[in-house]
Amino acid sequence: MGLRFGQNEDVIFQAPFLPDTPFYVIGDVHGCDHLLADLLNRISDDAPDTTAPIICVGDYIDRGEDSAAVLRRLHRISTAQDSTLLCLIGNHEEMMLDFLDDPERHASLWLRNGGMQTLASFQINGVRQIMSGRQLRTACAQLDAALGPELITWLRSLPNMWSTGNITVVHAGADPNRRIDQQSHEVLTWGHADFFKAPRVDGQWIVYGHTIVPQVVCANGRIGVDTGAFATGRLSAASISATGVSVLTASLDR
């Protein structure tokens, strides 16, 4: 009998962890470059195998003060030869790219969700949520130049999921009523109304960011890793293997 998606109200998720390899997942960074640097060092010290994949769930920019430094660090590391670091796209990167494509249409959403902090990190100041079309186009051109073609190309190429065994890492969530290979880009980057309401019936664990949790949480087939770095001063990573999940945290009070 095949899997019966859409009829999972009474399902109890009991699947074990079956990754093909141990790996790490870093939560939403949101411009906290000092915490990112600290956490990457902690992972390096913790990893018994230097080839262990390190997956970042997206939302590298906005809200925190050092988005430019975060992007440059992640780009430099992930594009180095033999790098094990992979970055997924988050909805905040998507908002910034939409702004670059059409600033007059997309500025409002991005700027009120942290875009002004990102612009300031690139030394683009004086931007307000309400500006004329010409002013927005000027800010857009400045950001395009500050990012440069290499970084923009990298951002546009970021994938929206990564999988190993029965574990999939995404930014925001997944529709529990659809197979993993049938998820829409919008759901993976912005979330789904049923993600926290119903368990999956296919035994697939979903590791996600986007939604802030007090600490890394692992339950009902979901592993949340966004501990709100920009607001809490804590950036977390989940170390995931067949034996379970452990947590590494970089914190301002350490």
C-alpha positions as CSV (number, residue, x, y, z in Angstrom):
1,M,0.0,0.0,0.0
2,G,1.3,3.5,-0.9
3,L,1.7,6.4,1.5
4,R,-1.6,8.2,2.1
5,F,-0.8,11.9,2.3
6,G,-3.6,14.1,3.5
7,Q,-4.9,11.5,6.0
8,N,-2.4,11.9,8.8
9,E,-4.4,13.5,11.6
10,D,-4.0,10.4,13.8
11,V,-0.4,9.5,12.8
12,I,2.2,9.4,15.5
13,F,5.6,10.2,14.1
14,Q,8.2,7.7,15.3
15,A,10.8,7.5,12.6
16,P,14.4,7.1,13.7
17,F,17.2,9.3,12.4
18,L,18.7,7.7,9.3
19,P,21.1,10.2,7.6
20,D,23.6,9.0,5.2
21,T,26.3,11.0,7.1
22,P,26.5,13.0,10.3
23,F,26.0,16.8,9.6
24,Y,25.4,20.1,11.2
25,V,22.6,22.7,10.7
26,I,23.0,26.4,11.6
27,G,20.0,28.5,12.4
28,D,19.0,31.9,11.1
29,V,22.0,34.3,11.4
30,H,20.3,37.6,10.7
31,G,23.3,39.8,10.5
32,C,25.1,38.5,13.6
33,D,28.5,37.9,12.1
34,H,30.4,37.6,15.4
35,L,28.1,34.8,16.5
36,L,28.5,33.1,13.2
37,A,32.3,33.2,13.4
38,D,32.1,31.8,16.9
39,L,29.7,29.0,16.0
40,L,31.7,27.9,13.0
41,N,34.8,27.6,15.3
42,R,32.8,25.5,17.7
43,I,31.6,23.2,15.0
44,S,35.2,22.9,13.8
45,D,36.3,21.9,17.3
46,D,33.4,19.5,17.7
47,A,33.5,17.7,14.4
48,P,35.4,14.4,14.5
49,D,35.2,14.3,10.7
50,T,36.2,17.5,8.9
51,T,34.1,16.3,5.9
52,A,30.9,16.6,7.8
53,P,28.4,18.8,5.9
54,I,27.4,22.1,7.5
55,I,24.1,23.4,6.2
56,C,22.9,27.0,6.9
57,V,19.1,27.3,6.7
58,G,18.9,30.8,5.3
59,D,18.1,34.3,6.6
60,Y,21.7,35.5,6.7
61,I,20.7,39.2,6.4
62,D,18.4,41.8,8.0
63,R,17.6,42.8,11.6
64,G,21.2,42.4,12.9
65,E,23.9,44.9,12.2
66,D,26.5,43.0,10.2
67,S,24.6,41.4,7.2
68,A,27.3,42.5,4.7
69,A,30.0,40.7,6.8
70,V,27.8,37.6,7.1
71,L,27.2,37.3,3.4
72,R,30.9,37.8,2.6
73,R,32.0,35.2,5.2
74,L,29.5,32.6,4.0
75,H,30.3,33.2,0.3
76,R,34.0,33.0,0.9
77,I,33.8,29.7,2.9
78,S,31.1,28.0,0.8
79,T,32.8,28.6,-2.5
80,A,36.3,27.6,-1.3
81,Q,37.7,24.4,-2.8
82,D,36.6,21.2,-0.9
83,S,34.2,23.3,1.3
84,T,31.6,21.4,3.3
85,L,29.4,24.4,3.9
86,L,26.2,24.7,2.0
87,C,23.8,27.7,2.3
88,L,20.1,27.5,1.6
89,I,18.0,30.5,0.6
90,G,15.7,32.1,3.1
91,N,12.8,34.4,2.7
92,H,14.9,37.4,3.7
93,E,17.4,36.8,0.9
94,E,14.5,36.4,-1.5
95,M,13.1,39.7,-0.4
96,M,16.4,41.4,-1.0
97,L,16.7,39.8,-4.5
98,D,13.2,40.9,-5.3
99,F,14.2,44.5,-4.2
100,L,17.1,44.3,-6.6
101,D,14.8,43.2,-9.4
102,D,12.0,45.7,-8.8
103,P,12.7,48.2,-6.0
104,E,9.5,50.2,-6.3
105,R,7.3,47.1,-6.1
106,H,9.2,45.2,-3.4
107,A,10.9,47.9,-1.2
108,S,8.1,48.2,1.4
109,L,8.0,44.5,2.4
110,W,11.8,44.2,2.6
111,L,12.5,47.5,4.4
112,R,10.0,47.0,7.1
113,N,11.5,43.5,7.8
114,G,15.1,44.5,8.3
115,G,16.2,45.7,4.9
116,M,17.3,49.1,6.2
117,Q,19.8,47.4,8.6
118,T,21.2,45.4,5.7
119,L,21.5,48.5,3.5
120,A,23.3,50.3,6.4
121,S,25.8,47.4,6.7
122,F,26.7,48.0,3.1
123,Q,27.2,51.8,3.9
124,I,24.0,52.7,2.2
125,N,22.4,55.2,4.6
126,G,19.4,57.5,4.7
127,V,17.0,54.9,3.4
128,R,13.4,55.2,4.7
129,Q,10.4,53.0,4.4
130,I,8.6,55.7,2.4
131,M,10.7,57.1,-0.4
132,S,10.1,58.2,-4.0
133,G,10.7,55.8,-6.9
134,R,13.8,57.6,-7.9
135,Q,15.3,57.4,-4.4
136,L,14.5,53.6,-4.3
137,R,16.1,53.1,-7.6
138,T,19.2,54.9,-6.4
139,A,19.4,52.8,-3.3
140,C,18.9,49.7,-5.4
141,A,21.8,50.6,-7.7
142,Q,24.0,51.3,-4.7
143,L,23.2,47.9,-3.2
144,D,23.8,46.2,-6.6
145,A,27.2,47.8,-6.8
146,A,28.1,47.0,-3.1
147,L,27.1,43.4,-3.4
148,G,28.9,42.9,-6.8
149,P,28.1,40.4,-9.5
150,E,29.8,37.5,-7.9
151,L,27.9,37.7,-4.6
152,I,24.6,38.3,-6.4
153,T,25.1,35.3,-8.6
154,W,25.8,33.2,-5.6
155,L,22.7,34.4,-3.8
156,R,20.5,33.6,-6.8
157,S,22.0,30.1,-7.1
158,L,21.3,29.1,-3.5
159,P,19.1,25.9,-3.2
160,N,15.9,25.7,-1.2
161,M,16.5,22.3,0.4
162,W,19.1,19.7,1.2
163,S,18.5,16.0,2.1
164,T,20.4,13.1,3.4
165,G,18.6,9.7,4.2
166,N,15.3,10.5,5.8
167,I,16.2,14.1,6.9
168,T,15.5,17.2,4.8
169,V,16.8,20.7,5.7
170,V,14.7,23.7,4.5
171,H,14.3,27.3,5.5
172,A,10.7,27.6,6.7
173,G,8.9,24.3,6.6
174,A,7.1,21.8,4.3
175,D,3.6,20.8,3.5
176,P,3.0,17.5,5.4
177,N,0.5,16.5,2.8
178,R,2.9,16.4,-0.1
179,R,6.1,14.4,-0.8
180,I,9.4,16.2,-0.3
181,D,10.1,16.3,-4.0
182,Q,6.7,17.9,-4.6
183,Q,7.1,20.9,-2.3
184,S,6.8,24.4,-3.8
185,H,9.6,27.0,-3.5
186,E,7.2,29.3,-1.7
187,V,6.4,26.7,1.0
188,L,10.0,25.9,1.6
189,T,11.0,29.5,2.0
190,W,7.9,31.0,3.6
191,G,6.3,28.1,5.4
192,H,3.0,26.2,5.3
193,A,-0.1,26.5,7.5
194,D,-0.2,22.8,8.3
195,F,3.5,22.4,9.0
196,F,3.1,22.5,12.8
197,K,-0.3,20.9,12.9
198,A,0.1,17.5,11.3
199,P,3.0,15.0,11.2
200,R,4.3,13.5,8.1
201,V,3.4,10.0,7.1
202,D,6.6,9.3,5.1
203,G,9.0,9.1,8.0
204,Q,10.9,12.2,6.7
205,W,12.3,14.5,9.4
206,I,12.3,18.3,8.5
207,V,15.0,20.6,9.9
208,Y,13.9,24.2,9.7
209,G,14.6,27.8,10.7
210,H,12.4,30.8,10.1
211,T,10.3,30.4,13.3
212,I,12.1,31.4,16.5
213,V,12.2,28.8,19.3
214,P,13.7,29.3,22.8
215,Q,16.1,26.4,22.2
216,V,16.7,23.8,19.5
217,V,13.6,21.7,19.5
218,C,13.3,18.1,18.2
219,A,9.8,16.6,18.2
220,N,7.1,15.1,15.9
221,G,9.4,14.9,12.9
222,R,10.5,18.5,13.1
223,I,13.8,20.0,14.3
224,G,13.7,23.8,14.8
225,V,17.1,25.6,14.9
226,D,16.3,29.3,14.8
227,T,17.0,30.6,18.3
228,G,16.6,34.2,17.4
229,A,20.2,35.3,17.2
230,F,19.5,39.0,16.5
231,A,17.1,39.2,19.5
232,T,18.5,36.7,22.0
233,G,22.2,36.9,21.3
234,R,22.2,33.1,20.8
235,L,23.0,31.4,17.5
236,S,22.5,27.6,17.5
237,A,23.5,24.6,15.4
238,A,22.1,21.1,15.6
239,S,24.6,18.2,15.2
240,I,22.5,15.4,13.7
241,S,23.6,11.7,13.3
242,A,22.0,8.3,13.5
243,T,22.5,8.5,17.3
244,G,20.4,11.6,17.7
245,V,20.7,15.4,18.0
246,S,23.1,17.5,20.1
247,V,23.3,21.3,20.2
248,L,26.1,23.8,19.8
249,T,25.5,27.5,20.7
250,A,27.4,30.7,20.3
251,S,26.2,33.3,22.8
252,L,27.0,36.9,23.6
253,D,27.4,36.0,27.3
254,R,30.2,33.5,26.7
